[in-house]
Amino acid sequence: IDRKKAVRTMRYYDVVNFARRIRCTGFYTYGFNDNTCPPTSVAAAFNVITAPKQVVATPANYHWRYPETHQQAIRWMQGQCE
Protein backbone atom coordinates (compact mmCIF):
# COMPACT_ATOMS: atom_id res chain seq x y z
CA ILE A 1 0.00 0.00 0.00
CA ASP A 2 1.19 3.46 -0.87
CA ARG A 3 0.56 5.10 2.53
CA LYS A 4 0.80 8.68 1.25
CA LYS A 5 -1.73 7.97 -1.47
CA ALA A 6 -4.04 6.22 1.00
CA VAL A 7 -3.92 9.19 3.40
CA ARG A 8 -4.66 11.63 0.55
CA THR A 9 -7.61 9.49 -0.54
CA MET A 10 -9.04 9.39 2.98
CA ARG A 11 -9.70 13.14 2.77
CA TYR A 12 -12.58 12.38 0.41
CA TYR A 13 -14.44 10.05 2.76
CA ASP A 14 -17.31 11.55 4.67
CA VAL A 15 -19.10 9.83 7.51
CA VAL A 16 -22.40 10.19 5.63
CA ASN A 17 -21.17 7.58 3.16
CA PHE A 18 -21.05 5.00 5.93
CA ALA A 19 -23.92 6.22 8.11
CA ARG A 20 -26.57 4.87 5.76
CA ARG A 21 -25.33 1.36 6.65
CA ILE A 22 -26.11 1.77 10.38
CA ARG A 23 -28.92 -0.55 11.46
CA CYS A 24 -28.70 -0.40 15.25
CA THR A 25 -30.30 2.07 17.64
CA GLY A 26 -27.99 5.00 18.35
CA PHE A 27 -27.41 8.06 20.50
CA TYR A 28 -25.45 10.85 18.83
CA THR A 29 -24.08 14.18 20.03
CA TYR A 30 -22.31 17.04 18.36
CA GLY A 31 -21.20 20.56 19.06
CA PHE A 32 -21.79 23.50 16.78
CA ASN A 33 -18.15 24.61 17.15
CA ASP A 34 -16.52 21.25 16.39
CA ASN A 35 -13.62 21.72 13.97
CA THR A 36 -12.87 17.98 13.82
CA CYS A 37 -16.37 16.73 12.96
CA PRO A 38 -18.26 19.73 11.57
CA PRO A 39 -21.92 19.86 12.65
CA THR A 40 -23.07 19.88 9.03
CA SER A 41 -21.35 16.52 8.45
CA VAL A 42 -22.79 15.04 11.62
CA ALA A 43 -26.29 16.29 10.76
CA ALA A 44 -26.01 14.90 7.23
CA ALA A 45 -24.96 11.52 8.60
CA PHE A 46 -27.69 11.57 11.25
CA ASN A 47 -30.32 12.35 8.62
CA VAL A 48 -29.52 9.27 6.51
CA ILE A 49 -29.59 6.82 9.43
CA THR A 50 -32.88 4.93 9.25
CA ALA A 51 -32.48 3.05 12.54
CA PRO A 52 -34.04 4.42 15.73
CA LYS A 53 -31.91 7.32 16.88
CA GLN A 54 -31.59 10.30 19.18
CA VAL A 55 -29.35 13.33 18.85
CA VAL A 56 -28.24 16.04 21.25
CA ALA A 57 -26.77 19.15 19.65
CA THR A 58 -24.94 21.48 22.01
CA PRO A 59 -24.22 24.96 20.62
CA ALA A 60 -21.13 25.71 22.71
CA ASN A 61 -19.34 22.36 22.27
CA TYR A 62 -16.21 21.71 20.30
CA HIS A 63 -14.92 18.13 19.92
CA TRP A 64 -15.97 17.06 23.43
CA ARG A 65 -19.11 16.76 25.57
CA TYR A 66 -20.33 18.60 28.62
CA PRO A 67 -20.81 16.38 31.68
CA GLU A 68 -24.57 16.93 31.38
CA THR A 69 -24.58 15.60 27.81
CA HIS A 70 -22.44 12.67 28.89
CA GLN A 71 -24.98 11.88 31.61
CA GLN A 72 -27.77 11.98 29.00
CA ALA A 73 -25.84 9.41 26.97
CA ILE A 74 -25.41 7.18 30.01
CA ARG A 75 -29.13 7.40 30.86
CA TRP A 76 -29.95 6.59 27.22
CA MET A 77 -27.69 3.51 27.33
CA GLN A 78 -29.23 2.38 30.62
CA GLY A 79 -32.67 2.75 29.04
CA GLN A 80 -31.62 0.41 26.24
CA CYS A 81 -30.98 -2.30 28.84
CA GLU A 82 -34.47 -2.17 30.38
Secondary structure as UniProt FT lines:
FT   HELIX           3..10
FT   TURN            11..12
FT   HELIX           16..19
FT   TURN            20..21
FT   STRAND          26..31
FT   TURN            32..33
FT   HELIX           39..48
FT   STRAND          53..58
FT   TURN            59..60
FT   HELIX           67..80
//
